[in-house]
């Protein structure tokens, strides 16, 4: 019998998702172990971001099952194969366990950094304001922005705003962190400061799923790398092996643009 310790933190089974006639996820299945860092790569339009959004039910999957620590996300599948949507209260509770950081920072411009971080823990989880403030200060220290607590987003660089967005997600004390191309909107010189924070989280044992085009980062930080195309997992495994010894012509073609070996 499985215990919570050996149960996958994330389990995805035969997940399908379409937008109209466009099939975006075509029966995707994978697990993410507790404390594992999974990097997902693939061409634009391959379904990477849609899969990530399904993992915290920002997108509702059409078929299949997603489990977070053994608990079904969004829907329960009955013995007869039919699906029953969970209550909004259950969905909201589970979403608190799955933090997500987006390509765009999505900070509230009329609230300062401290308020951006404390708002959700106080209003959603009922955390005491003083406790939420202490947590915010600790997280700002963690992401290297302790001195920016009273600044407004407009006075921060893109890299600083993204680090605040990471701190805001961590303030909910999630079990899983999802990152959706979080460096793609940044100037090149600001990418490193965000990746450093993510690497620190990985070293601390945070379960993470990272959609990225930063191949060297995926190689260095992830425990497992998954290449998807047209909503299917085409290759997955050890990052060095997947990147340096691709098996499929599709992955070889995809990696050709990077013109580098990864070590």
JOKA-V279955 format. One line per field, one symbol per residue. burial: + if it has 9 or more other C-alpha atoms within 8 Angstrom, else -. A space follows every 10 residues. Layout:
burial->???
This chain:
burial->------++++ ++++++++-- --+++++++- ++++++++++ ++---+++-+ +++++++--- +--+++++++ -++++++--- -----+---- +--+++++++ +++-+----- ++++-+++-+ ++----+--- -++-++++++ +++-++--+- +++--+-+++ ++++++++++ ++-+++++++ +++--+---+ +--++-+-+- ++---+++++ ++----+++- ++++++++++ ++++++++++ +++--+---- ++-++----- ---
